[in-house]
């Protein structure tokens, strides 16, 4: 008993240090109501939620898989930390906790969940590893769930994604909610010559990959509903912005035919996966159009006129569309929602005649409840990330950022996190904000990036995370 | 012009030949009173020099004319390519922009084959995608202005670079003002300079 309490003491000191480390990145969460948009109350109010402690028992690897086991443990622990739902205790030396799982010890340390894992190297070259995860309920002293995951070899380009799929499964076991670990963010990056190419980065900030090399302006990527393709606008070849679609697996690209003059910009997939909507500006008829990729047919005009209807985003059921527009006749764009097929549009962004804000770049949450966009609070002010509830037509807005300049939010597949372009004193980068807690995490620092788009879960399209549960 | 160029030296040549001597046998030489061989040579050299000088003057005149035309075309080209600027967040043609656009009109009228590409730009402030549309609107404003003066809209192709191609890469009011612009490039056709142009 004495040995247990001394063990607990050492462990507590260690855990406090680890947890303190995690909080280094946290932004200012304590700010209260801010009245920066005239007549509109913006809140930075977060519920001080209780996050259960999840401890990670050191993963074990058979034969020579020890190092890989530790690598997998780190990937999963970070995923769980980035999910912003737990106080994660990891990187604990095996000597402190022992091989066997001691529920009493973990209970003393305040853990609610304990994750243990083991990694076996497969004999056949193609399979790679088998990862076995056990999720222990410390309060009840039982195994809550157990699962086996097949991982490719570490050289495989989907190795990390396969591990992320296991992390998302853990979140599913605990909360029954989708995660965001098995996903990527696509964006464009400005190079020294002024051109822009497309890149992707994994949700945990790893795997920074260049997707296009056109030596031209290529921007505004959008993911197909299952993440197997991206579409974007590029000036390559024609000298005018046109829409293209790239199959991420085969690398095959196809161009949307240009049936009319004008710049084709801001594409978005319809959740049905068959159609793509985008804006045409400067042609004979500006506005939002849709095109059927599957039948490869027909540019259909949805909305617009002399004003610019831009940056469309679909509700997850495909029934509605939000966009920004100058249809109120001022130089200040506002956010509107209308039926996906067109028709009358309702104003969502706060509007006071003569004191208009500037709101653009809406993104509809995968849960369907919220619209995220960015807004300029004073006429020559900077931009902040805002979230409006669809149900109350945006009467209440939540402001998620306060520092620097913040643009182009995009929802994670967990419907809880947003990625956006943040500009601070040190430069520009990609940041992730947890809309529940307001915590901000740096994803990619010091690159001149534009218009990020978070993918859906890539589990299906990459074929990762195949799982066999205990029964 | 061409005929004159050829005819003039020919005439001079005949005159020179005539002066050199006729078909009659020369009278007995009382004394060498005629031009000496040296004098004849000098005269010929003198004539040749005069012819050359005249030719050079002609070429000079022609080159001058060509240079004047080419300078006028260059000036017309640069007038057509003169960019216009806009106010912050606006696509309205300012007084200053109007003066610049008005100078393009006579050239576009006298050069009916010339087609222009109007490229709209925005400063770095504002949303990335919205700025593409803003640049587009600026280019359209210019097209509308010019077509209001009878320039066919299909000679004027518009496109926008948004905030992605700044002229000046710094973040202050002066740079922003320079970056909010429509640029013009001649995408086809030949510039014809009319006589009454230059006002």
Contacts between the chains, C-beta under 8 A, distances in Angstrom:
chain1	res1	chain2	res2	distance
A	190	B	164	7.4
A	194	B	164	7.0
A	194	B	165	6.1
A	196	B	164	6.7
A	217	B	161	7.1
A	217	B	164	5.5
A	219	B	128	7.5
A	219	B	164	7.8
A	220	B	129	6.3
A	239	B	159	7.4
A	240	B	159	5.4
A	241	B	132	7.5
A	241	B	159	7.3
A	241	B	160	7.9
A	261	B	157	7.3
A	262	B	136	7.8
A	262	B	158	7.9
A	263	B	132	6.7
A	263	B	136	5.8
A	263	B	159	5.7
A	263	B	160	5.6
A	265	B	129	6.5
A	265	B	132	5.2
A	265	B	133	7.5
A	266	B	129	5.2
A	266	B	132	7.9
A	279	B	133	7.3
A	281	B	132	6.9
A	281	B	133	4.9
A	281	B	136	3.9
A	281	B	137	7.5
A	281	B	160	6.7
A	282	B	120	7.7
A	282	B	136	4.0
A	282	B	137	7.8
A	282	B	139	6.1
A	282	B	140	5.7
A	282	B	158	4.4
A	282	B	159	6.6
A	282	B	160	6.4
A	286	B	136	7.8
A	308	B	130	7.8
A	308	B	133	4.1
A	308	B	136	7.6
A	308	B	137	6.8
A	310	B	129	6.0
A	310	B	130	6.3
A	310	B	133	5.3
A	311	B	129	5.1
A	311	B	130	7.5
A	324	B	130	6.8
A	331	B	89	4.6
A	331	B	90	6.0
A	331	B	91	8.0
A	332	B	89	7.6
A	333	B	127	7.8
A	333	B	130	5.8
A	358	B	126	7.5
A	360	B	127	4.1
A	360	B	129	7.0
A	360	B	130	4.6
A	361	B	127	5.4
A	361	B	128	8.0
A	361	B	129	6.3
A	361	B	130	7.5
A	374	B	127	6.9
A	376	B	126	8.0
A	383	B	127	7.5
A	407	B	127	6.1
A	407	B	128	6.9
A	408	B	127	7.2
A	408	B	128	6.6
A	408	B	129	7.9
A	450	B	128	5.0
A	451	B	128	5.4
A	451	B	129	6.4
